[in-house]
């Protein structure tokens, strides 16, 4: 039996976006998996929506990216328009 997930669907989507961004920055799932201390298969399953996002993963992503947990959950990381390859962030008109 799996544990209940306390993250909203929007929060889970934001975490998946951050996870995919970091995968691109790291070059491959294997590198990111080692850094986050998760299996490559687990990260891939979470990113593709086959597995729920765990609070542990959220904390590890935030720590690895040197951002606040809230930034990952609310979608502030990565900033909208940030290139996952070079890190450049285009100015977003508000």
Order of alpha helices (4+ residues) and beta strands (2+ residues): alpha-alpha-alpha-alpha-alpha
